[in-house]
Amino acid sequence: MLLPQSLPRPSATASQSKNGTSIPAASDVAERDAALAHMLQPLLEQEALLESFVQEANAQRKYEDAKSLRENLKEIRAEIDRILNAGEENGSKAVIRHAIS
């Protein structure tokens, strides 16, 4: 007979699935999602600003400026996608992409 003191205690940060792989605890996922959102926030703000700058440049017929701003917008969006893809690879369940549109 096993005494309760000799039984292994479950980890507070992860649990084991049926096949023995580690499943992150909800708090770990929430922390990762919060870190991902924290990383994305300035980029999302820059994206919104660049979109408005492109519209202003087009309205003022400053097409060279608009072209440069669109290139910058493309770079920002590529960085956002890179961060989101890295978050998905790390097991994050964050659904932040809807905030971009």
Buried (B, 14 or more C-beta within 10 A) or exposed (E): EEEEEEEEEEEEEEEEEEEEEEEBBEEBBBEBBEBBBEBBEEBBEBBEEBBEBBEEBBEEEEEEBBEBBBEBBEEBBEBBEEBBEEBEEEEBEBEBEEEBE
